[in-house]
Amino acid sequence: MDWDDLRIFLAVARGESLSAAGRGLKIDPATVGRRVARLEDAMAVRLFVKGPQGYALTGEGERLVAHAERAEAAMEGAAEALTGPEGLTGQIRIGAPDGCANYLLPQVLARICDANPGLEVQIVALPRVFNLSKREADMAIAVSQPQAGRLTVQKLSDYRLHLAASRGYLAAHPVRAQDLAAHRFVGYIPDMIFDKELDYLTAIGVGAVALASNSVSVQLNWLRHGAGLGVVHDFALPAAPELVRVIPDQISLTRAFWLIRHADDGRVARLNRFATLLTAEFRAEMQRLEAQVPLHEG
């Protein structure tokens, strides 16, 4: 069995189309189709069924994916062994929720890349769960542990959240815990909360959300401009000096970030070394940012 055919097979399985696989591999979609057909002929099985939504794996195709991914990890491990451990190189893509992607990862990954000039890092900041089996990313950061899939999970760090508002808003609208319902709240669009751990307002007993977005950055900017009250990550507050925490002794939440990787990637030394660096830098940056947060004045 030709490894290059397996590589193309994996690209189609993950992209669910010949064109998506071709773009990723930088080869013509027609060539992708011929190589898949060649692999099917060689194995005397059908690996895909073409339907309205694209190329779907057959039962035989699903069984082959696990073997192909182990072969992929072995090839990456062999390349790592030949190039040596002197520095991280190549491209690594990380999926992350946008709060983490905007206010933690940029400085963390910049430091890692400074120490490894041959490394290229991509951050995919999307408000959803990433599918590592389809290689949407090499690894992902999530706010809860996945319950299914061939994945490895490592806790990166706890993080804290508090009610916050701009000084201007608080000057005009004093806040007391018993009067929260009288205030306008900024938060997530309720039906777009992709993980229950992000339902912060429900956790503190707030129902209605007058100003809502699926983006943490949009929410933060609303609060910066005095739009109301919202639950904010402590690590994001240094980037928004207009905001201060509100009744932090009465309202406080703790959540966690988890590093999610495909199980087979544990054999790839380059990704293991990157994950080790990421974990150390991530924890140090979280501690540094949260230590900068002052209590609400008055």
N, C-alpha and C positions, 0 to 999 in steps of 0.2 A: 504494500500500500504506500503510495506516494505522499509524503508529508505536505507537499504543496497543495495537493488535492484536498487533504484534510483541512488545511488552512482556509482554503476557499469555501469548503463546506461550512466551517464555523462562521465565516463572515455572512453567508446567506442565512444560516440559522439565527444569527443575532440581528441582522438587518431586515429579515423577512422579505427580501426582494433582491433580484439580481442587480438592479441599479444601485441600491444602497451598498451592497457588497462591493460592487465595482468602484464606487466612489472611495470607499475605505481602503481598498487595495490598490487603487489607481490603475485599474485595468478595465477593458471594455466589458459591458454587461453580457454581450454575446459570448465572449470568451469565458466568463463566469459560468454561463449556462452550459457550454460545452464541457467544461471541466467537471461540473456536477454530474452531467450525464455520463461522463467517462467513469467517475467514481461509482455511480449506481450500476453501470454495466459490469465493472470489475467485481463488485460485491454481490451482484445478482439480486439486489433488493431496491425498492423504491424508498428514497430518503425524504422526499418532499411531495406535498400535494399543492398544486397551484389553485388558489381560490380568489374570491373578490378582494380579500384583505392582503393578498400576497402569497408568499411561499410558507406553508405550514409544515412542520416536521411530522412525519409518520411515526408509528411506534418504533420502527427500526431506526429512524433518524434520531429520535430522542435517546435511544440506547447508545448510539454512536457518539453523541455529543460528549458524554462523560469521558469516554476513551480519548476523543480528540482533544479535550481540554487538558487531560493529563499529558498527552503528547506535546501540547503547546507549552505547558509549564516545564516539561523536561527540556525542550529546545531553548527556552529562555534561561533555564538554569545552566545549560551547557555553554551558552554564550557568555553568561556571567562568569563562569569558571575560567573561560579563556581570556576575558578582558581583565580579570583581576579586580580586587576590592579597593583600588586606590581612590576612587571617587565615583559618585553616582552620575550616570549619564542617561541620555534618552528621554523619552516623554512619559509622564505620569499624569493621568487625569483623575481628579477627585470630585465627587459629587457631594454637595452639602446644602443644607437649608440656608436661606439667604442671610439670616442674621449672623450665623457663623461665617458664611462666605464673605460678608462685607466687613465685619468688625474684628475678626480673629485671624482668619487664614491669610489675608494679604501680607501682613508683617511676619507671620510665622514662616510662610513659604518663601518670602524674600530672603530671610536669614538662611534658610536651608540652601537656596539657590546660590547665595553669595559664597557659601562654603563648598559648593559643587557646581562650578561654572558650566559643566557639560550637561546639566540637568534642565529639562524643560517641563514646566508644570502648568496644567490647565485646571481652572476651577469652573465647574458647572454648578451655577447657583439656581436651583429650581425648587419651588415649594411642593415637593412630592418625594415619594420613595423611589430610589434608584434600583434598576434591575441589573445586578452585576452579572447574572448568567448571560445576558445579552451584551455584556461588555460596554454598557453605557458609560462606565467609568472603571478605572482599575481598582478603586476603593471608594468607599462612601462614608460620610459622617451622618449619623442619624440620631434622633432624640428618643428612640426606644429600640429595644432589641428585637430583631426579626424572629419570628416563630417558625419559619419554614425555609427550606433551601439549603444547598451545600455551601454554608458560609461559616466564617470564623468571626467572632465578636470580641472586641476588647474595649473596656471602658477607658475613655480618654480623660474625662474630668466632669465633676459636678459643675453646675453654674447656678447662679442665683438671679432672681427676678423680683422687682418691687414695683409698686405703683409709682408713677412719676408724672410730672407736669412741668410746664415752663414757669419761671418766676412770675411772668406777667399774668398768666392764668391764675396762679395761686393768690396773687395780690387782689384780684377781682373776685375770686371764688374760693374762699377759705374751705378747707377740707376737714371733715370729721368722719370717723368710721361709720357712725350711725346715719350719716346723711349722704352716703355714696350714690344712692338712687337719684339724687337731685342733680348730679353732674352728667355732662356729656362724655361718653367714652369712645376711645379709639381702639380698634382691635382687628382681629381677623374676620374675613367674611365667613359667617358660620358654616355654610355648606361647602366651603373650600378648605376647612381644617383637615389636613390629610393624616394627622396623627393626634390621638386623644391627649397626648402630653402637651400639645400646643393650645389646648382649650383653657387658657389662663384665666379669662374673665369668669367663666363658669366656676372655676376652682375658688375664686374669691367671692362668689355669690352675686355676680353682675350678670343681668340677662340681656338687656337691649344694648346694641352697638350702633351708635348714630353715624360714625365714620369708620368704614371698614375697608381693608385691603388685604390681599394675600401676601403682600410684601412687607417685611419688617422695616425696610428703609422708608417706605411710604408712610407707615404708621409713625415712625420716629420723626419724620419731617412734619407731619401734622402736629405732633406734640410740641416740637420746637417752635412752631408758629402759634402756639397758644390755643389749639383747637379743643383741648379737653384733657382728660385723664387717660392713662393707658398703662398696661403692664410692660415694663422694659427690662431687657437683660442688663444686669449691672456692668457687664463687660462692654456694652455699647455706650454707656453714659459718658465716658471720657471723650467720645467723639461728638457729643452733643452738650456742650457746656451750658446751654440755655436751660437744661432740665435738671431737676433735683428730685430725689426720692421723697415720697409722701407717706406719712405715718408708717415708716419701715418697721417699727416695733410691733405693729399690729397686723400688717399685711406683708407676707414674705413667702416666696415659693422657691423650691429647689428642684432642679431637673438635671439630667445628665446627657452628655454627648458620648456616642459609641462609635468606634471605628469598625466598619464592616468590610470584610474581604472575602473573595471567593476562596473556598477551601483549598483548591489546587495551588493557589498562589503562595501558600506557605512553603513551597519548594523553591521559590524564586528568591535567591539571596538579595537581589537588588531591591525588590519590593519589601522584603523583611527589614533591610537596613533603612529604607526610607520610612517605613512605619515606625521604627524605633526613634528616628530623629523627629518625626512628626509628633509623636506622643510626648517626648521630652519638651520640645519647643512649645507645644500647645499648652501643656500644663503650666509652664513658666509664664507664658503670656497671659493666661487666664488669671493667675495669681497677681501679676503685675497690674493688670487693668482693674480688677476688682478692688485692689488696695488703694486705688486712686479715688474711689467714689466717696464723697462726703455725705453726711447725713443732711436731711432737709433742714435749712436754717429756720429756726423758730417753729 
